[in-house]
Amino acid sequence: MVANRDTHTIVLDVMGADRGPEPIIMGGVEAARKLGDSVCVILVGNQGIIENILAGVENCPGNIEVLAAESEIPMHISATDGVRMRDSSVAVGLKALKRKQAVAFVSPGNTGAVMATSLLTLGRIKGVARPAITTMFPTSAGKPCVVLDAGANADCKPLHLSQFAVMGAVYSSVVFSLDAPRVGLISIGEERSKGNELVFSTSRLLHDSHINFVGNIEGRDILSGTVDVAVTDGFTGNILLKFAESIQPLMVRAIQRQIQTNIFSRFGVMLLLPFLKRMKSTFDYAESGGAPLLGVNGIVIICHGSSNSRAIANAVQVAHGMAEKRINKRIHDELITNHFGKNNESGNKSPDHRDGVVCPASSDDQR
């Protein structure tokens, strides 16, 4: 169980999810098949349960391994209690990552426990004050918007939001191959005069940075694709995320009610079925796979507790892609060299430098 340059070893926590271990294990198997020799998926959890499920898998891929863990962290316990469970699948998996036996850790378990254990086990990337949960929102422009923080930090300072902006910009530039992602700060209005003290102070920091900061944005700007990265504190971000998760079931119920009204509606829905399926997948959390915890000294993907096998397979692929592109090194270099780091001196900045996420300062409310 050793990570190397040719094969990325990814630890998948199969315990503690809402639907039990089977869909998690099957998601790991699906990812192992799809990624082939470029990945080794280590399933961490109850060894007997894992081996029994794998025994029923036809032509189980050879790039699957099992790592035994004595216990699992229940969903209902606090993050503090979860951290104390030193023999849990979360703790064992993250220790493997800490020891360089893997390059990434994926878990659909207790979010608070995964975050807290990740921070205590792995520590932070040098230059990062706090990690942030990063999630993708669909947009009418077609390319998702990266939103952070989605719940790791309920209370934030301007420096924290400023670093979230840099980490989100790096992530967006790597994942979507953007030269200078447009970064917006979520507020109650686009004008610089609107917001609270946190927004005002953060805005000043971001205007002085070298990311492509376009100013304040409103909630509606996220789904419209006005920006590539939207930054906020974890309290607001988590509310935004939970609201977004309610859109898909609302759409499904509304369509079902319309179908039941008359026979013509049923025929209309049949004609629109391919379009409706595409719309459903647009708002399906399973498509994004999971939410990266950016800022910790290792790749950690937090999945939805009720993730199905497809969501888990996608999460493993996201982790694999992040390892391939060395995203943590990119975040470290960006923070230290260009933003809020000890080397962030005016003499090191060039007004026309567009390497990575660095670009000329934008004008107020530029879109």
C-alpha positions as CSV (number, residue, x, y, z in Angstrom):
1,M,0.0,0.0,0.0
2,V,2.3,2.7,-1.3
3,A,1.4,5.7,-3.4
4,N,3.6,6.2,-6.4
5,R,3.7,8.5,-9.4
6,D,2.1,6.1,-11.9
7,T,-0.7,4.8,-9.7
8,H,-2.7,7.1,-7.4
9,T,-3.8,5.3,-4.3
10,I,-7.1,6.6,-2.9
11,V,-8.6,5.6,0.4
12,L,-12.4,5.2,0.4
13,D,-14.2,5.2,3.7
14,V,-17.2,2.8,3.3
15,M,-18.6,3.1,6.8
16,G,-21.1,5.5,8.4
17,A,-23.1,6.4,5.3
18,D,-26.9,6.7,5.3
19,R,-27.4,3.8,2.9
20,G,-24.9,1.4,4.4
21,P,-21.6,0.2,2.9
22,E,-22.8,-1.6,-0.2
23,P,-23.4,1.4,-2.5
24,I,-20.1,3.0,-1.3
25,I,-18.2,-0.2,-2.1
26,M,-19.8,-0.5,-5.5
27,G,-18.9,3.1,-6.2
28,G,-15.3,2.3,-5.4
29,V,-15.4,-0.8,-7.7
30,E,-16.9,1.3,-10.5
31,A,-14.2,3.9,-10.2
32,A,-11.5,1.3,-10.1
33,R,-12.8,-0.2,-13.3
34,K,-13.1,3.1,-15.1
35,L,-9.7,4.5,-14.0
36,G,-7.8,1.2,-14.4
37,D,-4.1,1.0,-13.7
38,S,-3.9,4.7,-12.9
39,V,-5.6,4.1,-9.5
40,C,-5.7,1.8,-6.5
41,V,-8.8,2.1,-4.4
42,I,-8.4,1.0,-0.8
43,L,-11.7,0.3,0.9
44,V,-11.4,1.1,4.7
45,G,-13.9,-0.2,7.2
46,N,-15.2,-3.5,8.6
47,Q,-13.1,-6.1,6.8
48,G,-15.7,-8.9,7.0
49,I,-18.5,-6.7,5.6
50,I,-16.3,-5.4,2.8
51,E,-15.0,-8.9,1.8
52,N,-18.5,-10.3,1.8
53,I,-19.8,-7.7,-0.6
54,L,-16.7,-7.9,-2.8
55,A,-17.2,-11.7,-3.0
56,G,-20.5,-11.0,-4.8
57,V,-18.9,-8.7,-7.4
58,E,-18.5,-10.3,-10.8
59,N,-15.0,-9.9,-12.2
60,C,-13.9,-7.7,-9.3
61,P,-11.0,-5.5,-10.5
62,G,-7.5,-6.2,-9.2
63,N,-6.9,-2.6,-8.2
64,I,-9.1,-2.9,-5.1
65,E,-7.6,-3.4,-1.6
66,V,-9.1,-3.6,1.9
67,L,-7.9,-1.8,5.0
68,A,-9.5,-2.9,8.2
69,A,-10.9,-0.5,10.8
70,E,-12.5,-1.5,14.1
71,S,-15.3,1.0,14.2
72,E,-17.4,3.5,12.3
73,I,-18.4,7.1,13.3
74,P,-22.3,7.4,13.5
75,M,-23.9,10.3,11.8
76,H,-25.6,11.6,14.9
77,I,-22.5,12.2,17.1
78,S,-20.6,15.4,17.4
79,A,-17.4,16.2,15.6
80,T,-15.5,16.2,18.9
81,D,-16.8,12.7,19.8
82,G,-15.9,11.5,16.3
83,V,-12.3,12.7,16.6
84,R,-11.9,10.7,19.8
85,M,-12.7,7.5,17.9
86,R,-9.1,6.7,17.0
87,D,-9.9,3.3,15.5
88,S,-12.7,4.5,13.2
89,S,-12.6,4.1,9.4
90,V,-12.2,7.9,9.1
91,A,-9.2,7.9,11.5
92,V,-7.5,4.9,9.9
93,G,-8.0,6.2,6.4
94,L,-6.6,9.6,7.2
95,K,-3.6,8.1,8.9
96,A,-2.9,6.2,5.7
97,L,-3.0,9.5,3.9
98,K,-0.7,11.2,6.5
99,R,1.8,8.4,6.1
100,K,1.9,8.9,2.3
101,Q,0.4,5.5,1.7
102,A,-2.3,7.2,-0.3
103,V,-2.8,10.5,-2.1
104,A,-6.4,11.1,-1.3
105,F,-9.2,10.2,1.2
106,V,-12.9,10.1,0.2
107,S,-15.7,9.7,2.8
108,P,-19.6,9.9,2.8
109,G,-19.5,9.7,6.6
110,N,-20.1,12.3,9.4
111,T,-19.0,15.6,7.8
112,G,-18.0,17.3,11.1
113,A,-15.9,14.3,12.1
114,V,-14.2,14.1,8.7
115,M,-13.4,17.8,8.8
116,A,-12.1,17.8,12.3
117,T,-10.1,14.6,12.0
118,S,-8.6,15.8,8.7
119,L,-7.4,19.0,10.2
120,L,-6.0,17.3,13.3
121,T,-4.4,14.5,11.4
122,L,-3.1,16.2,8.2
123,G,-2.7,19.8,9.4
124,R,-3.1,22.8,7.0
125,I,-1.2,23.7,3.8
126,K,1.4,26.2,4.7
127,G,-0.1,29.7,4.4
128,V,-3.7,28.5,4.9
129,A,-5.4,29.8,8.1
130,R,-8.6,27.7,7.7
131,P,-9.7,25.0,5.3
132,A,-13.0,25.4,3.4
133,I,-15.5,23.0,1.9
134,T,-15.9,23.6,-1.8
135,T,-18.9,22.7,-3.9
136,M,-20.1,23.2,-7.5
137,F,-23.3,25.0,-8.4
138,P,-24.8,24.5,-11.9
139,T,-25.2,27.7,-14.0
140,S,-27.2,28.8,-17.1
141,A,-23.8,29.4,-18.8
142,G,-23.0,25.7,-18.7
143,K,-19.8,25.8,-16.6
144,P,-20.3,25.2,-12.9
145,C,-19.6,27.9,-10.3
146,V,-17.2,27.0,-7.5
147,V,-18.7,28.1,-4.1
148,L,-16.9,28.2,-0.8
149,D,-17.0,27.9,2.1
150,A,-20.0,25.5,2.2
151,G,-20.0,24.8,5.9
152,A,-16.5,24.3,7.4
153,N,-16.4,27.7,9.1
154,A,-19.5,29.4,10.5
155,D,-17.6,32.4,11.7
156,C,-14.9,33.9,9.5
157,K,-12.5,36.9,9.4
158,P,-11.6,38.8,6.2
159,L,-8.3,37.0,5.9
160,H,-10.2,33.6,5.8
161,L,-12.5,34.7,3.1
162,S,-9.6,36.2,1.1
163,Q,-7.8,32.9,1.3
164,F,-11.0,31.0,0.3
165,A,-11.1,33.2,-2.8
166,V,-7.5,32.3,-3.7
167,M,-8.1,28.5,-3.1
168,G,-11.4,28.6,-5.1
169,A,-9.7,30.4,-7.9
170,V,-6.9,27.9,-8.0
171,Y,-9.4,25.0,-8.0
172,S,-11.5,26.6,-10.8
173,S,-8.4,27.3,-12.9
174,V,-7.2,23.7,-12.6
175,V,-10.5,21.9,-12.9
176,F,-12.0,24.0,-15.7
177,S,-8.8,25.2,-17.3
178,L,-9.5,28.9,-16.8
179,D,-6.8,31.4,-17.2
180,A,-8.1,33.9,-14.6
181,P,-11.4,32.8,-13.0
182,R,-13.8,35.6,-12.1
183,V,-14.2,35.7,-8.3
184,G,-17.2,37.4,-6.6
185,L,-17.9,38.0,-2.9
186,I,-21.5,37.2,-1.9
187,S,-23.3,40.2,-0.4
188,I,-26.7,41.8,-0.3
189,G,-26.0,44.0,-3.3
190,E,-23.4,44.5,-6.0
191,E,-22.5,48.0,-4.8
192,R,-19.4,48.4,-2.7
193,S,-21.5,50.4,-0.2
194,K,-23.7,47.3,0.6
195,G,-22.8,44.5,3.0
196,N,-21.6,44.1,6.5
197,E,-18.2,44.7,8.1
198,L,-16.9,41.3,7.0
199,V,-17.8,42.0,3.4
200,F,-16.4,45.5,3.5
201,S,-13.0,44.4,4.9
202,T,-12.8,41.3,2.7
203,S,-13.6,43.4,-0.4
204,R,-10.7,45.7,0.4
205,L,-8.3,42.8,0.7
206,L,-9.5,41.2,-2.5
207,H,-9.3,44.4,-4.5
208,D,-5.6,44.6,-3.4
209,S,-4.9,41.0,-4.3
210,H,-4.0,39.8,-7.8
211,I,-6.9,37.4,-8.4
212,N,-9.6,38.4,-10.9
213,F,-11.9,39.9,-8.2
214,V,-15.0,41.3,-9.9
215,G,-16.6,42.8,-6.7
216,N,-19.7,41.9,-4.8
217,I,-22.3,39.6,-6.2
218,E,-25.8,38.6,-5.2
219,G,-27.2,35.1,-4.8
220,R,-28.8,35.2,-8.2
221,D,-25.4,35.7,-9.8
222,I,-24.3,32.2,-8.9
223,L,-26.8,30.3,-11.1
224,S,-26.5,32.8,-13.9
225,G,-22.8,32.1,-14.3
226,T,-21.8,35.7,-13.7
227,V,-18.7,34.5,-11.8
228,D,-16.6,31.4,-11.8
229,V,-16.0,31.4,-8.0
230,A,-18.3,32.7,-5.3
231,V,-16.9,33.3,-1.8
232,T,-18.8,33.5,1.5
233,D,-18.6,32.3,5.1
234,G,-19.5,28.8,6.0
235,F,-22.8,29.8,7.7
236,T,-24.2,31.5,4.6
237,G,-22.6,29.0,2.3
238,N,-24.2,26.0,4.0
239,I,-27.6,27.6,3.9
240,L,-27.1,28.3,0.2
241,L,-26.0,24.7,-0.4
242,K,-29.0,23.2,1.4
243,F,-31.4,25.5,-0.4
244,A,-29.8,24.4,-3.8
245,E,-30.3,20.8,-2.8
246,S,-34.1,21.4,-2.5
247,I,-34.4,22.6,-6.1
248,Q,-34.3,19.2,-7.7
249,P,-37.0,17.5,-5.6
250,L,-39.2,20.7,-6.0
251,M,-38.9,20.4,-9.8
252,V,-39.7,16.7,-9.7
253,R,-42.8,17.2,-7.5
254,A,-44.0,20.1,-9.6
255,I,-43.7,18.0,-12.8
256,Q,-45.5,15.1,-11.2
257,R,-48.4,17.3,-10.2
258,Q,-48.7,18.6,-13.8
259,I,-48.7,15.1,-15.2
260,Q,-51.6,14.2,-13.0
261,T,-53.8,17.1,-14.2
262,N,-54.9,15.6,-17.6
263,I,-53.9,13.2,-20.4
264,F,-52.5,15.9,-22.6
265,S,-49.9,16.8,-19.9
266,R,-48.8,13.1,-19.8
267,F,-48.2,13.2,-23.6
268,G,-46.3,16.5,-23.3
269,V,-44.1,15.1,-20.6
270,M,-43.3,12.0,-22.7
271,L,-42.1,14.3,-25.5
272,L,-40.0,16.3,-23.0
273,L,-38.6,13.3,-21.2
274,P,-35.0,13.5,-22.6
275,F,-34.8,17.2,-21.7
276,L,-36.3,16.6,-18.2
277,K,-33.7,13.9,-17.5
278,R,-30.9,16.3,-18.5
279,M,-32.4,19.0,-16.2
280,K,-32.6,16.5,-13.3
281,S,-28.9,15.5,-13.7
282,T,-28.0,19.2,-13.7
283,F,-29.2,19.6,-10.1
284,D,-28.1,16.1,-9.0
285,Y,-25.4,16.2,-6.3
286,A,-24.3,12.8,-7.5
287,E,-22.9,14.3,-10.7
288,S,-20.3,16.4,-8.8
289,G,-19.4,13.4,-6.6
290,G,-18.3,15.3,-3.5
291,A,-17.0,18.5,-2.0
292,P,-13.2,18.9,-1.7
293,L,-12.0,20.2,1.7
294,L,-9.5,22.7,0.4
295,G,-6.7,23.9,2.6
296,V,-5.8,20.7,4.5
297,N,-2.4,19.1,3.8
298,G,-3.9,16.3,1.7
299,I,-6.7,15.7,-0.7
300,V,-10.0,15.1,1.2
301,I,-13.4,14.7,-0.5
302,I,-16.5,14.9,1.6
303,C,-19.5,13.2,0.0
304,H,-23.2,13.4,0.7
305,G,-24.3,11.0,3.4
306,S,-26.9,9.4,1.1
307,S,-24.5,9.1,-1.9
308,N,-25.2,6.3,-4.3
309,S,-22.6,4.3,-6.2
310,R,-22.4,6.8,-9.1
311,A,-21.7,9.7,-6.7
312,I,-19.0,7.8,-5.0
313,A,-17.4,6.8,-8.3
314,N,-17.4,10.4,-9.4
315,A,-15.9,11.5,-6.1
316,V,-13.0,9.0,-6.5
317,Q,-12.4,10.4,-10.0
318,V,-12.4,14.0,-8.7
319,A,-9.8,13.0,-6.1
320,H,-7.8,11.3,-8.8
321,G,-7.9,14.4,-10.9
322,M,-6.8,16.6,-8.0
323,A,-3.8,14.3,-7.4
324,E,-2.9,14.3,-11.0
325,K,-2.9,18.1,-11.1
326,R,-1.1,18.6,-7.7
327,I,-3.7,21.0,-6.6
328,N,-2.4,21.4,-3.1
329,K,1.0,22.5,-4.3
330,R,-0.7,25.0,-6.6
331,I,-2.7,26.4,-3.6
332,H,0.5,26.7,-1.5
333,D,2.4,28.4,-4.2
334,E,-0.4,30.8,-5.0
335,L,-0.9,31.8,-1.4
336,I,2.7,32.2,-0.4
337,T,4.0,33.8,-3.6
338,N,1.1,36.0,-4.7
339,H,-1.5,36.4,-2.0
340,F,-1.3,37.1,1.7
341,G,2.0,35.3,2.2
342,K,5.3,36.4,3.6
343,N,6.7,36.9,0.1
344,N,3.7,38.9,-1.1
345,E,5.7,42.1,-1.6
346,S,4.8,44.7,-4.2
347,G,8.1,44.1,-5.9
348,N,7.1,40.5,-6.7
349,K,3.9,41.6,-8.5
350,S,3.6,42.4,-12.1
351,P,0.5,44.2,-13.5
352,D,0.3,41.9,-16.5
353,H,1.2,38.6,-14.9
354,R,-1.5,36.1,-15.8
355,D,0.1,32.8,-14.7
356,G,-2.4,30.6,-13.0
357,V,-5.0,32.8,-11.3
358,V,-3.0,36.0,-11.1
359,C,-4.3,38.8,-13.2
360,P,-4.6,42.6,-13.3
361,A,-6.8,44.1,-10.6
362,S,-10.4,44.5,-12.0
363,S,-12.5,47.6,-11.8
364,D,-15.5,47.9,-9.5
365,D,-18.3,45.5,-10.3
366,Q,-16.6,44.3,-13.5
367,R,-18.3,41.2,-14.9
